Amino acid sequence: MGRIHHGLTAAGLALFGDGQSIVAEEGLGTRSVRASGQGVIAGLIGGAVFTVVMVRIGFLSTVADWSARQSDAVGVMVHLLIAKLIGVA
């Protein structure tokens, strides 16, 4: 039971913690880079989930057209690039 509690606590801090426990160890620049990295990861996860919706409605070919290509693979790459940019913002 203790291990489950520890695992859930660690997961909660990783997902929702603001990083204040590491303020003394890291400078502002390091925290900003860490936050940007976490934003990229969050954007990619959200983009991957939303890709399923885009495939189901047939929108990936429209996204691929933005890059002058017709491939759905290019559409996924463009979509995930946009998701990364949104995540880091």
Chimera marker file (.cmm) of the C-alpha trace (Angstrom):
<marker_set name="trace">
<marker id="1" x="0.000" y="0.000" z="0.000" r="1" g="1" b="0" radius="0.5"/>
<marker id="2" x="2.893" y="2.314" z="0.804" r="1" g="1" b="0" radius="0.5"/>
<marker id="3" x="4.458" y="1.787" z="-2.612" r="1" g="1" b="0" radius="0.5"/>
<marker id="4" x="1.179" y="2.607" z="-4.334" r="1" g="1" b="0" radius="0.5"/>
<marker id="5" x="0.875" y="5.800" z="-2.306" r="1" g="1" b="0" radius="0.5"/>
<marker id="6" x="4.471" y="6.752" z="-3.103" r="1" g="1" b="0" radius="0.5"/>
<marker id="7" x="3.941" y="6.072" z="-6.811" r="1" g="1" b="0" radius="0.5"/>
<marker id="8" x="0.738" y="8.097" z="-6.957" r="1" g="1" b="0" radius="0.5"/>
<marker id="9" x="2.351" y="10.965" z="-5.054" r="1" g="1" b="0" radius="0.5"/>
<marker id="10" x="5.353" y="10.978" z="-7.405" r="1" g="1" b="0" radius="0.5"/>
<marker id="11" x="3.064" y="10.901" z="-10.441" r="1" g="1" b="0" radius="0.5"/>
<marker id="12" x="0.969" y="13.744" z="-9.045" r="1" g="1" b="0" radius="0.5"/>
<marker id="13" x="4.044" y="15.880" z="-8.412" r="1" g="1" b="0" radius="0.5"/>
<marker id="14" x="5.407" y="15.130" z="-11.872" r="1" g="1" b="0" radius="0.5"/>
<marker id="15" x="2.136" y="16.088" z="-13.543" r="1" g="1" b="0" radius="0.5"/>
<marker id="16" x="0.932" y="18.934" z="-11.360" r="1" g="1" b="0" radius="0.5"/>
<marker id="17" x="3.936" y="20.093" z="-9.322" r="1" g="1" b="0" radius="0.5"/>
<marker id="18" x="5.299" y="23.555" z="-9.956" r="1" g="1" b="0" radius="0.5"/>
<marker id="19" x="8.909" y="22.624" z="-9.276" r="1" g="1" b="0" radius="0.5"/>
<marker id="20" x="9.295" y="24.815" z="-6.205" r="1" g="1" b="0" radius="0.5"/>
<marker id="21" x="11.206" y="22.096" z="-4.368" r="1" g="1" b="0" radius="0.5"/>
<marker id="22" x="14.097" y="22.449" z="-6.822" r="1" g="1" b="0" radius="0.5"/>
<marker id="23" x="14.262" y="26.246" z="-6.798" r="1" g="1" b="0" radius="0.5"/>
<marker id="24" x="17.332" y="26.322" z="-4.556" r="1" g="1" b="0" radius="0.5"/>
<marker id="25" x="19.214" y="23.885" z="-6.769" r="1" g="1" b="0" radius="0.5"/>
<marker id="26" x="18.461" y="25.370" z="-10.176" r="1" g="1" b="0" radius="0.5"/>
<marker id="27" x="18.589" y="28.829" z="-11.621" r="1" g="1" b="0" radius="0.5"/>
<marker id="28" x="15.801" y="30.579" z="-13.470" r="1" g="1" b="0" radius="0.5"/>
<marker id="29" x="17.184" y="29.648" z="-16.893" r="1" g="1" b="0" radius="0.5"/>
<marker id="30" x="17.289" y="25.971" z="-16.026" r="1" g="1" b="0" radius="0.5"/>
<marker id="31" x="13.713" y="26.045" z="-14.766" r="1" g="1" b="0" radius="0.5"/>
<marker id="32" x="12.605" y="27.763" z="-17.983" r="1" g="1" b="0" radius="0.5"/>
<marker id="33" x="14.279" y="25.135" z="-20.136" r="1" g="1" b="0" radius="0.5"/>
<marker id="34" x="12.744" y="22.372" z="-18.006" r="1" g="1" b="0" radius="0.5"/>
<marker id="35" x="9.287" y="23.975" z="-18.316" r="1" g="1" b="0" radius="0.5"/>
<marker id="36" x="9.712" y="24.294" z="-22.088" r="1" g="1" b="0" radius="0.5"/>
<marker id="37" x="10.683" y="20.636" z="-22.325" r="1" g="1" b="0" radius="0.5"/>
<marker id="38" x="7.655" y="19.621" z="-20.287" r="1" g="1" b="0" radius="0.5"/>
<marker id="39" x="5.495" y="21.771" z="-22.553" r="1" g="1" b="0" radius="0.5"/>
<marker id="40" x="6.870" y="20.039" z="-25.644" r="1" g="1" b="0" radius="0.5"/>
<marker id="41" x="6.137" y="16.631" z="-24.123" r="1" g="1" b="0" radius="0.5"/>
<marker id="42" x="2.623" y="17.716" z="-23.153" r="1" g="1" b="0" radius="0.5"/>
<marker id="43" x="2.042" y="19.117" z="-26.639" r="1" g="1" b="0" radius="0.5"/>
<marker id="44" x="3.187" y="15.899" z="-28.281" r="1" g="1" b="0" radius="0.5"/>
<marker id="45" x="0.971" y="13.786" z="-26.043" r="1" g="1" b="0" radius="0.5"/>
<marker id="46" x="-2.022" y="16.012" z="-26.719" r="1" g="1" b="0" radius="0.5"/>
<marker id="47" x="-1.205" y="16.093" z="-30.424" r="1" g="1" b="0" radius="0.5"/>
<marker id="48" x="-0.923" y="12.314" z="-30.564" r="1" g="1" b="0" radius="0.5"/>
<marker id="49" x="-4.323" y="11.929" z="-28.918" r="1" g="1" b="0" radius="0.5"/>
<marker id="50" x="-5.863" y="14.510" z="-31.234" r="1" g="1" b="0" radius="0.5"/>
<marker id="51" x="-4.292" y="12.812" z="-34.258" r="1" g="1" b="0" radius="0.5"/>
<marker id="52" x="-6.774" y="9.977" z="-33.758" r="1" g="1" b="0" radius="0.5"/>
<marker id="53" x="-9.620" y="12.484" z="-34.142" r="1" g="1" b="0" radius="0.5"/>
<marker id="54" x="-8.021" y="14.018" z="-37.219" r="1" g="1" b="0" radius="0.5"/>
<marker id="55" x="-7.637" y="10.602" z="-38.850" r="1" g="1" b="0" radius="0.5"/>
<marker id="56" x="-11.263" y="9.739" z="-38.125" r="1" g="1" b="0" radius="0.5"/>
<marker id="57" x="-12.577" y="12.935" z="-39.741" r="1" g="1" b="0" radius="0.5"/>
<marker id="58" x="-10.099" y="12.843" z="-42.642" r="1" g="1" b="0" radius="0.5"/>
<marker id="59" x="-8.406" y="16.158" z="-41.871" r="1" g="1" b="0" radius="0.5"/>
<marker id="60" x="-4.764" y="15.042" z="-42.153" r="1" g="1" b="0" radius="0.5"/>
<marker id="61" x="-4.732" y="15.481" z="-45.924" r="1" g="1" b="0" radius="0.5"/>
<marker id="62" x="-5.750" y="19.122" z="-45.424" r="1" g="1" b="0" radius="0.5"/>
<marker id="63" x="-2.872" y="19.605" z="-42.985" r="1" g="1" b="0" radius="0.5"/>
<marker id="64" x="-0.523" y="17.927" z="-45.471" r="1" g="1" b="0" radius="0.5"/>
<marker id="65" x="-1.686" y="20.381" z="-48.144" r="1" g="1" b="0" radius="0.5"/>
<marker id="66" x="-0.264" y="23.214" z="-46.004" r="1" g="1" b="0" radius="0.5"/>
<marker id="67" x="3.194" y="21.834" z="-46.782" r="1" g="1" b="0" radius="0.5"/>
<marker id="68" x="2.410" y="21.187" z="-50.484" r="1" g="1" b="0" radius="0.5"/>
<marker id="69" x="2.383" y="17.413" z="-49.936" r="1" g="1" b="0" radius="0.5"/>
<marker id="70" x="-0.423" y="14.877" z="-50.225" r="1" g="1" b="0" radius="0.5"/>
<marker id="71" x="0.841" y="12.241" z="-47.802" r="1" g="1" b="0" radius="0.5"/>
<marker id="72" x="-0.959" y="11.596" z="-44.516" r="1" g="1" b="0" radius="0.5"/>
<marker id="73" x="2.452" y="10.938" z="-42.916" r="1" g="1" b="0" radius="0.5"/>
<marker id="74" x="3.478" y="14.499" z="-43.761" r="1" g="1" b="0" radius="0.5"/>
<marker id="75" x="0.162" y="15.667" z="-42.319" r="1" g="1" b="0" radius="0.5"/>
<marker id="76" x="0.946" y="13.895" z="-39.043" r="1" g="1" b="0" radius="0.5"/>
<marker id="77" x="4.421" y="15.435" z="-38.933" r="1" g="1" b="0" radius="0.5"/>
<marker id="78" x="3.075" y="18.944" z="-39.557" r="1" g="1" b="0" radius="0.5"/>
<marker id="79" x="0.321" y="18.394" z="-36.995" r="1" g="1" b="0" radius="0.5"/>
<marker id="80" x="2.802" y="17.242" z="-34.328" r="1" g="1" b="0" radius="0.5"/>
<marker id="81" x="5.098" y="20.175" z="-35.094" r="1" g="1" b="0" radius="0.5"/>
<marker id="82" x="2.190" y="22.528" z="-34.475" r="1" g="1" b="0" radius="0.5"/>
<marker id="83" x="1.345" y="20.611" z="-31.281" r="1" g="1" b="0" radius="0.5"/>
<marker id="84" x="4.945" y="21.030" z="-30.059" r="1" g="1" b="0" radius="0.5"/>
<marker id="85" x="4.814" y="24.765" z="-30.708" r="1" g="1" b="0" radius="0.5"/>
<marker id="86" x="1.522" y="25.070" z="-28.840" r="1" g="1" b="0" radius="0.5"/>
<marker id="87" x="2.891" y="22.979" z="-25.980" r="1" g="1" b="0" radius="0.5"/>
<marker id="88" x="5.996" y="25.106" z="-25.553" r="1" g="1" b="0" radius="0.5"/>
<marker id="89" x="3.941" y="28.311" z="-25.621" r="1" g="1" b="0" radius="0.5"/>
<link id1="1" id2="2" r="1" g="1" b="0" radius="0.2"/>
<link id1="2" id2="3" r="1" g="1" b="0" radius="0.2"/>
<link id1="3" id2="4" r="1" g="1" b="0" radius="0.2"/>
<link id1="4" id2="5" r="1" g="1" b="0" radius="0.2"/>
<link id1="5" id2="6" r="1" g="1" b="0" radius="0.2"/>
<link id1="6" id2="7" r="1" g="1" b="0" radius="0.2"/>
<link id1="7" id2="8" r="1" g="1" b="0" radius="0.2"/>
<link id1="8" id2="9" r="1" g="1" b="0" radius="0.2"/>
<link id1="9" id2="10" r="1" g="1" b="0" radius="0.2"/>
<link id1="10" id2="11" r="1" g="1" b="0" radius="0.2"/>
<link id1="11" id2="12" r="1" g="1" b="0" radius="0.2"/>
<link id1="12" id2="13" r="1" g="1" b="0" radius="0.2"/>
<link id1="13" id2="14" r="1" g="1" b="0" radius="0.2"/>
<link id1="14" id2="15" r="1" g="1" b="0" radius="0.2"/>
<link id1="15" id2="16" r="1" g="1" b="0" radius="0.2"/>
<link id1="16" id2="17" r="1" g="1" b="0" radius="0.2"/>
<link id1="17" id2="18" r="1" g="1" b="0" radius="0.2"/>
<link id1="18" id2="19" r="1" g="1" b="0" radius="0.2"/>
<link id1="19" id2="20" r="1" g="1" b="0" radius="0.2"/>
<link id1="20" id2="21" r="1" g="1" b="0" radius="0.2"/>
<link id1="21" id2="22" r="1" g="1" b="0" radius="0.2"/>
<link id1="22" id2="23" r="1" g="1" b="0" radius="0.2"/>
<link id1="23" id2="24" r="1" g="1" b="0" radius="0.2"/>
<link id1="24" id2="25" r="1" g="1" b="0" radius="0.2"/>
<link id1="25" id2="26" r="1" g="1" b="0" radius="0.2"/>
<link id1="26" id2="27" r="1" g="1" b="0" radius="0.2"/>
<link id1="27" id2="28" r="1" g="1" b="0" radius="0.2"/>
<link id1="28" id2="29" r="1" g="1" b="0" radius="0.2"/>
<link id1="29" id2="30" r="1" g="1" b="0" radius="0.2"/>
<link id1="30" id2="31" r="1" g="1" b="0" radius="0.2"/>
<link id1="31" id2="32" r="1" g="1" b="0" radius="0.2"/>
<link id1="32" id2="33" r="1" g="1" b="0" radius="0.2"/>
<link id1="33" id2="34" r="1" g="1" b="0" radius="0.2"/>
<link id1="34" id2="35" r="1" g="1" b="0" radius="0.2"/>
<link id1="35" id2="36" r="1" g="1" b="0" radius="0.2"/>
<link id1="36" id2="37" r="1" g="1" b="0" radius="0.2"/>
<link id1="37" id2="38" r="1" g="1" b="0" radius="0.2"/>
<link id1="38" id2="39" r="1" g="1" b="0" radius="0.2"/>
<link id1="39" id2="40" r="1" g="1" b="0" radius="0.2"/>
<link id1="40" id2="41" r="1" g="1" b="0" radius="0.2"/>
<link id1="41" id2="42" r="1" g="1" b="0" radius="0.2"/>
<link id1="42" id2="43" r="1" g="1" b="0" radius="0.2"/>
<link id1="43" id2="44" r="1" g="1" b="0" radius="0.2"/>
<link id1="44" id2="45" r="1" g="1" b="0" radius="0.2"/>
<link id1="45" id2="46" r="1" g="1" b="0" radius="0.2"/>
<link id1="46" id2="47" r="1" g="1" b="0" radius="0.2"/>
<link id1="47" id2="48" r="1" g="1" b="0" radius="0.2"/>
<link id1="48" id2="49" r="1" g="1" b="0" radius="0.2"/>
<link id1="49" id2="50" r="1" g="1" b="0" radius="0.2"/>
<link id1="50" id2="51" r="1" g="1" b="0" radius="0.2"/>
<link id1="51" id2="52" r="1" g="1" b="0" radius="0.2"/>
<link id1="52" id2="53" r="1" g="1" b="0" radius="0.2"/>
<link id1="53" id2="54" r="1" g="1" b="0" radius="0.2"/>
<link id1="54" id2="55" r="1" g="1" b="0" radius="0.2"/>
<link id1="55" id2="56" r="1" g="1" b="0" radius="0.2"/>
<link id1="56" id2="57" r="1" g="1" b="0" radius="0.2"/>
<link id1="57" id2="58" r="1" g="1" b="0" radius="0.2"/>
<link id1="58" id2="59" r="1" g="1" b="0" radius="0.2"/>
<link id1="59" id2="60" r="1" g="1" b="0" radius="0.2"/>
<link id1="60" id2="61" r="1" g="1" b="0" radius="0.2"/>
<link id1="61" id2="62" r="1" g="1" b="0" radius="0.2"/>
<link id1="62" id2="63" r="1" g="1" b="0" radius="0.2"/>
<link id1="63" id2="64" r="1" g="1" b="0" radius="0.2"/>
<link id1="64" id2="65" r="1" g="1" b="0" radius="0.2"/>
<link id1="65" id2="66" r="1" g="1" b="0" radius="0.2"/>
<link id1="66" id2="67" r="1" g="1" b="0" radius="0.2"/>
<link id1="67" id2="68" r="1" g="1" b="0" radius="0.2"/>
<link id1="68" id2="69" r="1" g="1" b="0" radius="0.2"/>
<link id1="69" id2="70" r="1" g="1" b="0" radius="0.2"/>
<link id1="70" id2="71" r="1" g="1" b="0" radius="0.2"/>
<link id1="71" id2="72" r="1" g="1" b="0" radius="0.2"/>
<link id1="72" id2="73" r="1" g="1" b="0" radius="0.2"/>
<link id1="73" id2="74" r="1" g="1" b="0" radius="0.2"/>
<link id1="74" id2="75" r="1" g="1" b="0" radius="0.2"/>
<link id1="75" id2="76" r="1" g="1" b="0" radius="0.2"/>
<link id1="76" id2="77" r="1" g="1" b="0" radius="0.2"/>
<link id1="77" id2="78" r="1" g="1" b="0" radius="0.2"/>
<link id1="78" id2="79" r="1" g="1" b="0" radius="0.2"/>
<link id1="79" id2="80" r="1" g="1" b="0" radius="0.2"/>
<link id1="80" id2="81" r="1" g="1" b="0" radius="0.2"/>
<link id1="81" id2="82" r="1" g="1" b="0" radius="0.2"/>
<link id1="82" id2="83" r="1" g="1" b="0" radius="0.2"/>
<link id1="83" id2="84" r="1" g="1" b="0" radius="0.2"/>
<link id1="84" id2="85" r="1" g="1" b="0" radius="0.2"/>
<link id1="85" id2="86" r="1" g="1" b="0" radius="0.2"/>
<link id1="86" id2="87" r="1" g="1" b="0" radius="0.2"/>
<link id1="87" id2="88" r="1" g="1" b="0" radius="0.2"/>
<link id1="88" id2="89" r="1" g="1" b="0" radius="0.2"/>
</marker_set>
